[in-house]
Amino acid sequence: MGLFVDPPRGTAAGSAAPREAPRNARRQGRRRRRWRGWGAAPAALVLAALANATCGHTVHRPHEGVDRFDFRSPGCVPELPRDPTPDTAVVVRYLGAGGLFVGWRGHAILTGPFFSNPGFLEIAFGRNRPDEEAIRRGLEGLPLDRVGALLFGHSHHDHLADALAVARLAGNARLYLNRTGARALTAELPRRLTVLEDTHGRPVQLVDAAGEPLPFRLRAVRSGHAPHVGPITFMDGEGGCCDAAFEERRYWSFKEGQSYALILELTDGDDLASPVRYRLLYQDAASREPVLHLPPADGGYDLVVTCMASAHRADGYPEDVLALTGARHVLITHYESFFVEWGPGHRFVPLLTDGRADAFLDRVGCGLEA
């Protein structure tokens, strides 16, 4: 997956990608209300019926000077630098779906690491079965001994279902997630969970499983989740406790819970008074709602992580978020199908067409130029 290396504030410009994006963007989509009450089985079957007809794989204007980009033949294989977390740079690696590796000053965090990719019928009728080999491949080359925290913006299966398996591999990591996700994991990891609702939107210093502070500060901002089909958001609402073990839960029990946009600040120290060297905003679901809750930020945002899936159903997204944050760089995620094994020949997630991907890139350009 993609690799992004950027200097922190106060250093010379490095190898970061340029900000250029398509011009003449237009806002797309309409505001949608949620339609509650749909079960998982019919939801998955609806998606299965539409998948082959609506998946795409090519965008035509990824940035100025390039006519098209084909996800089936990307033409490059990104590699981590020799030292994945050099002191002189912020390292961000995209892991697929909502997954990121963020390295800074010898420490690292992961967001929403998910690799197992069950198919439609498994989601409709099956139970959580993490694919250990796929998880190993997805994390290969990453310094898991340096990972001190796992962060999750919401608790759908394509973000949370591999959490326990990844937490076993990153044994020093504390998990930061919403109340729904914490209920699902409390039996297995009772002393390694921080519930985002309990932070009340205030900045908190991240700590690892042993309670040692990390050079990362987190603020969880209330957000939302764009509908999947029409006004329907699958598996929304709060999830309760379950008698089954985490890795025996039915996929339809992975409810969204309260969605959050996460402000992650990389600092020189390990307390709330430490100066910010790099600030990023992470969204693992398309939503314009964070603009209502984002606090003022001196120096703006160095990186905004956006979600392409379902963005056409979130009016004003991502351009309003990008304009408000003054984003210096944008990372686009959650575009590839998480219903099939990852590898050569990727296609877009169901319902994301080539045209919708192009429109999203236009709106990114609009937000950067605002």
C-alpha positions as CSV (number, residue, x, y, z in Angstrom):
1,M,0.0,0.0,0.0
2,G,1.0,3.6,-0.3
3,L,3.8,5.3,1.7
4,F,4.0,9.0,2.6
5,V,7.0,10.6,4.3
6,D,6.7,14.2,5.4
7,P,9.0,16.5,7.5
8,P,7.6,17.8,10.8
9,R,7.1,21.5,11.2
10,G,10.3,23.5,11.5
11,T,12.3,21.4,9.1
12,A,13.1,21.7,5.4
13,A,10.6,20.3,2.9
14,G,11.2,16.6,2.2
15,S,9.7,14.1,-0.1
16,A,6.1,14.8,0.5
17,A,3.6,14.7,-2.4
18,P,2.5,18.1,-3.8
19,R,-0.9,19.6,-3.1
20,E,-1.9,20.0,-6.7
21,A,-5.4,18.7,-7.5
22,P,-8.0,19.1,-10.2
23,R,-9.7,22.5,-10.6
24,N,-13.2,23.5,-11.3
25,A,-14.7,21.2,-8.8
26,R,-18.4,21.1,-8.0
27,R,-20.2,19.9,-4.9
28,Q,-21.9,16.6,-5.4
29,G,-24.7,14.7,-3.6
30,R,-27.6,15.5,-1.3
31,R,-28.1,15.3,2.4
32,R,-29.5,11.9,3.3
33,R,-31.3,10.7,6.4
34,R,-30.5,7.3,7.9
35,W,-32.9,4.4,7.5
36,R,-32.6,2.2,10.5
37,G,-33.8,-1.3,11.1
38,W,-32.3,-3.3,8.2
39,G,-30.7,-6.5,9.2
40,A,-27.2,-7.7,8.1
41,A,-28.3,-10.5,5.8
42,P,-30.5,-8.5,3.4
43,A,-28.0,-5.7,3.5
44,A,-25.1,-7.9,2.4
45,L,-27.3,-9.5,-0.3
46,V,-28.3,-6.1,-1.7
47,L,-24.6,-5.2,-2.0
48,A,-23.8,-8.6,-3.6
49,A,-26.4,-8.0,-6.3
50,L,-25.0,-4.6,-7.1
51,A,-21.3,-5.3,-6.8
52,N,-20.3,-6.5,-10.2
53,A,-22.4,-3.7,-11.9
54,T,-20.9,-0.8,-10.0
55,C,-17.3,-1.5,-9.1
56,G,-14.7,0.5,-10.9
57,H,-10.9,0.6,-11.0
58,T,-9.7,3.6,-13.0
59,V,-9.6,7.3,-12.2
60,H,-8.9,9.8,-15.0
61,R,-7.6,12.8,-13.2
62,P,-5.6,11.8,-10.0
63,H,-3.5,15.0,-10.3
64,E,-2.4,17.5,-12.9
65,G,-0.2,16.0,-15.6
66,V,-1.6,12.4,-15.4
67,D,-4.5,11.3,-17.6
68,R,-5.5,8.2,-15.7
69,F,-4.5,5.8,-12.9
70,D,-5.5,2.1,-13.0
71,F,-5.6,0.5,-9.6
72,R,-5.2,-2.9,-11.3
73,S,-1.8,-1.9,-12.6
74,P,-0.3,0.8,-10.2
75,G,3.2,0.5,-11.7
76,C,5.0,0.8,-8.4
77,V,5.6,-1.1,-5.2
78,P,6.0,1.2,-2.2
79,E,8.7,0.3,0.3
80,L,9.2,1.4,3.9
81,P,12.4,3.4,4.5
82,R,15.2,1.4,6.2
83,D,14.2,3.0,9.5
84,P,10.4,3.1,9.6
85,T,10.3,5.8,12.2
86,P,13.2,8.2,11.8
87,D,13.3,11.2,14.2
88,T,13.6,13.6,11.3
89,A,10.3,12.6,9.5
90,V,6.7,11.6,10.0
91,V,6.0,8.3,8.3
92,V,2.5,7.4,7.2
93,R,1.8,4.1,5.4
94,Y,-1.7,3.3,4.1
95,L,-2.6,-0.3,4.9
96,G,-6.0,-0.6,3.1
97,A,-9.6,0.2,4.2
98,G,-9.2,2.5,7.2
99,G,-5.8,1.3,8.1
100,L,-2.7,3.6,8.7
101,F,0.7,3.2,10.2
102,V,2.0,6.5,11.6
103,G,5.6,6.5,12.9
104,W,7.2,9.3,14.9
105,R,10.3,9.5,17.1
106,G,10.7,5.8,17.5
107,H,7.1,5.2,18.3
108,A,4.1,4.3,16.2
109,I,0.3,4.0,16.1
110,L,-2.1,2.0,13.9
111,T,-5.6,3.0,12.9
112,G,-8.3,0.5,12.0
113,P,-6.0,-2.4,10.8
114,F,-8.2,-4.8,8.8
115,F,-7.0,-7.4,6.4
116,S,-9.2,-10.5,6.5
117,N,-11.8,-9.3,4.0
118,P,-14.7,-11.8,4.3
119,G,-17.0,-12.2,1.3
120,F,-20.7,-11.1,1.1
121,L,-22.1,-14.4,2.1
122,E,-19.7,-14.7,5.1
123,I,-20.8,-11.3,6.3
124,A,-24.5,-12.1,5.9
125,F,-24.4,-15.6,7.5
126,G,-21.0,-16.2,9.1
127,R,-19.0,-15.5,12.2
128,N,-15.9,-13.5,12.6
129,R,-12.9,-15.5,11.4
130,P,-9.7,-13.5,11.2
131,D,-7.4,-14.5,8.4
132,E,-4.1,-14.9,10.2
133,E,-2.1,-15.2,7.0
134,A,-3.7,-12.1,5.5
135,I,-3.1,-10.1,8.7
136,R,0.6,-11.2,8.8
137,R,1.0,-10.1,5.2
138,G,-0.7,-6.8,5.8
139,L,1.6,-6.0,8.8
140,E,4.8,-7.4,7.2
141,G,7.7,-5.1,7.6
142,L,6.1,-2.9,10.2
143,P,7.9,-2.6,13.6
144,L,5.0,-3.9,15.8
145,D,7.2,-3.6,18.9
146,R,7.0,0.2,18.5
147,V,3.3,0.3,18.1
148,G,1.8,1.8,21.3
149,A,-1.8,2.4,20.3
150,L,-4.5,1.2,18.0
151,L,-7.1,3.8,17.1
152,F,-10.6,3.2,15.7
153,G,-13.1,5.9,14.4
154,H,-16.1,3.5,14.5
155,S,-16.8,-0.2,14.9
156,H,-18.1,-1.7,11.7
157,H,-16.4,-5.0,10.9
158,D,-14.1,-3.6,8.2
159,H,-12.4,-1.6,10.9
160,L,-12.7,-3.6,14.1
161,A,-13.0,-7.4,13.2
162,D,-9.2,-7.9,13.1
163,A,-8.5,-5.8,16.2
164,L,-8.0,-8.7,18.7
165,A,-5.6,-10.5,16.3
166,V,-3.6,-7.3,15.7
167,A,-3.6,-6.5,19.4
168,R,-2.0,-9.9,20.1
169,L,0.8,-9.1,17.6
170,A,1.2,-5.6,18.9
171,G,1.2,-6.7,22.5
172,N,2.2,-3.3,23.9
173,A,-0.6,-1.4,22.3
174,R,-3.5,0.2,24.0
175,L,-6.8,0.4,22.1
176,Y,-8.8,3.7,21.7
177,L,-12.3,3.1,20.4
178,N,-16.0,3.9,20.8
179,R,-18.2,2.4,23.5
180,T,-19.6,-0.2,21.0
181,G,-16.2,-1.5,20.2
182,A,-15.1,-1.6,23.8
183,R,-18.2,-3.7,24.7
184,A,-17.2,-6.2,22.0
185,L,-13.6,-6.5,23.3
186,T,-13.9,-6.0,27.0
187,A,-13.9,-9.8,27.8
188,E,-10.6,-10.3,26.0
189,L,-8.8,-7.0,26.7
190,P,-10.3,-5.6,29.8
191,R,-7.2,-3.5,30.8
192,R,-6.2,-2.3,27.4
193,L,-9.2,-0.2,26.3
194,T,-9.9,3.5,26.4
195,V,-13.5,4.5,25.5
196,L,-13.6,7.6,23.3
197,E,-16.9,8.8,24.7
198,D,-15.2,9.0,28.1
199,T,-12.7,11.6,26.8
200,H,-15.6,14.1,26.2
201,G,-13.8,15.6,23.2
202,R,-10.8,16.9,25.2
203,P,-7.2,16.2,24.2
204,V,-5.6,13.2,25.8
205,Q,-2.1,12.0,25.9
206,L,-1.8,8.5,24.3
207,V,-0.3,5.8,26.5
208,D,0.6,2.3,25.7
209,A,-0.6,-0.9,27.4
210,A,1.8,-0.4,30.2
211,G,0.7,3.2,30.8
212,E,3.8,4.7,29.4
213,P,3.2,8.0,27.6
214,L,3.7,8.3,23.8
215,P,4.6,11.4,21.8
216,F,1.1,11.5,20.4
217,R,-2.0,13.5,21.5
218,L,-5.5,12.6,20.6
219,R,-8.8,14.4,20.5
220,A,-11.9,12.5,19.3
221,V,-14.5,14.7,17.5
222,R,-18.0,13.6,17.0
223,S,-18.6,12.7,13.4
224,G,-21.0,10.6,11.3
225,H,-21.2,7.9,8.6
226,A,-22.5,8.5,5.2
227,P,-25.3,6.1,4.0
228,H,-24.2,3.1,2.0
229,V,-27.2,2.8,-0.4
230,G,-29.8,5.5,-0.8
231,P,-30.7,6.6,2.7
232,I,-29.6,3.3,4.3
233,T,-26.6,2.9,6.6
234,F,-26.0,-0.8,7.2
235,M,-25.2,-2.0,10.7
236,D,-25.8,1.4,12.3
237,G,-26.7,2.1,15.9
238,E,-25.1,0.9,19.2
239,G,-24.0,-2.6,19.7
240,G,-24.6,-4.4,23.1
241,C,-22.7,-7.1,24.8
242,C,-22.5,-10.5,23.3
243,D,-22.3,-13.9,24.8
244,A,-19.9,-15.1,22.0
245,A,-16.2,-14.5,22.1
246,F,-15.0,-11.7,19.9
247,E,-13.7,-14.0,17.2
248,E,-17.0,-15.9,17.2
249,R,-19.3,-12.9,16.9
250,R,-21.5,-12.7,13.8
251,Y,-20.4,-10.1,11.4
252,W,-23.8,-8.3,11.5
253,S,-23.2,-7.7,15.3
254,F,-20.4,-5.2,14.5
255,K,-22.5,-2.1,14.8
256,E,-21.1,1.3,13.9
257,G,-21.6,3.0,17.3
258,Q,-20.8,6.7,17.6
259,S,-18.4,7.6,14.8
260,Y,-15.5,9.9,15.5
261,A,-13.0,11.9,13.5
262,L,-9.7,11.7,15.2
263,I,-7.3,14.6,15.6
264,L,-3.8,13.2,16.1
265,E,-1.0,15.6,17.2
266,L,2.6,14.5,17.1
267,T,4.6,16.3,19.7
268,D,8.2,16.7,21.0
269,G,7.3,15.5,24.5
270,D,5.0,13.1,26.3
271,D,2.6,15.5,28.0
272,L,-0.3,17.8,27.1
273,A,2.0,20.9,27.2
274,S,4.4,19.6,24.6
275,P,4.5,21.7,21.3
276,V,2.8,20.2,18.3
277,R,5.2,19.3,15.5
278,Y,2.7,17.7,13.1
279,R,-1.1,17.5,13.1
280,L,-3.4,15.2,11.2
281,L,-7.1,14.7,10.9
282,Y,-8.2,11.1,10.4
283,Q,-11.7,10.0,9.1
284,D,-12.5,6.4,8.5
285,A,-16.0,7.2,7.2
286,A,-17.2,9.9,4.8
287,S,-19.0,12.7,6.8
288,R,-19.1,16.5,6.7
289,E,-20.2,16.6,10.4
290,P,-16.7,17.2,11.9
291,V,-16.8,20.8,10.6
292,L,-19.4,21.4,13.3
293,H,-17.1,20.3,16.1
294,L,-13.5,20.9,15.1
295,P,-11.7,23.1,17.6
296,P,-9.4,26.0,16.4
297,A,-5.9,24.7,15.6
298,D,-2.8,26.9,15.5
299,G,-1.0,26.2,12.3
300,G,-3.8,24.2,10.7
301,Y,-3.5,20.6,9.6
302,D,-0.5,19.1,7.9
303,L,-2.4,16.0,6.7
304,V,-6.1,15.2,6.3
305,V,-7.0,11.6,5.8
306,T,-10.3,11.3,3.8
307,C,-12.6,8.4,3.0
308,M,-13.7,8.0,-0.6
309,A,-16.3,5.2,-0.1
310,S,-19.9,6.7,0.1
311,A,-18.6,10.2,-0.1
312,H,-21.1,11.0,-2.9
313,R,-23.8,10.7,-0.2
314,A,-22.2,13.2,2.2
315,D,-23.0,16.7,0.9
316,G,-20.1,19.1,1.1
317,Y,-17.5,16.3,1.8
318,P,-14.6,16.4,1.7
319,E,-14.2,20.0,0.4
320,D,-15.7,21.7,3.5
321,V,-13.5,19.7,5.9
322,L,-10.4,20.4,3.8
323,A,-11.2,24.1,3.5
324,L,-11.8,24.4,7.3
325,T,-8.6,22.6,8.2
326,G,-6.3,24.4,5.7
327,A,-5.0,20.9,4.8
328,R,-1.4,20.9,3.5
329,H,-1.6,17.4,2.2
330,V,-4.5,15.0,1.6
331,L,-4.5,11.2,1.8
332,I,-7.4,9.4,0.2
333,T,-8.3,6.0,1.7
334,H,-11.1,3.4,1.8
335,Y,-11.6,3.0,-1.9
336,E,-10.7,-0.6,-2.6
337,S,-13.0,-3.6,-2.2
338,F,-12.7,-5.2,1.3
339,F,-14.9,-8.1,0.3
340,V,-12.1,-9.9,-1.7
341,E,-8.5,-10.9,-0.9
342,W,-6.2,-8.0,-1.6
343,G,-3.6,-8.3,-4.3
344,P,-3.1,-7.5,-8.0
345,G,-6.2,-6.6,-9.8
346,H,-7.9,-4.4,-7.1
347,R,-11.3,-3.0,-7.9
348,F,-13.1,-0.2,-6.1
349,V,-15.4,-1.0,-3.2
350,P,-19.0,-1.8,-4.4
351,L,-21.0,1.3,-5.4
352,L,-17.8,3.4,-6.0
353,T,-17.7,3.9,-9.7
354,D,-15.0,5.5,-11.8
355,G,-17.2,8.6,-12.2
356,R,-17.7,8.9,-8.5
357,A,-14.0,8.6,-7.9
358,D,-13.3,11.3,-10.4
359,A,-15.9,13.5,-8.8
360,F,-14.4,13.0,-5.4
361,L,-11.0,14.1,-6.7
362,D,-12.6,17.2,-8.1
363,R,-14.0,18.0,-4.7
364,V,-10.6,17.4,-3.1
365,G,-9.3,20.0,-5.4
366,C,-12.1,22.4,-4.5
367,G,-11.3,22.0,-0.8
368,L,-7.6,22.6,-1.3
369,E,-8.1,25.7,-3.3
370,A,-10.6,27.2,-0.9
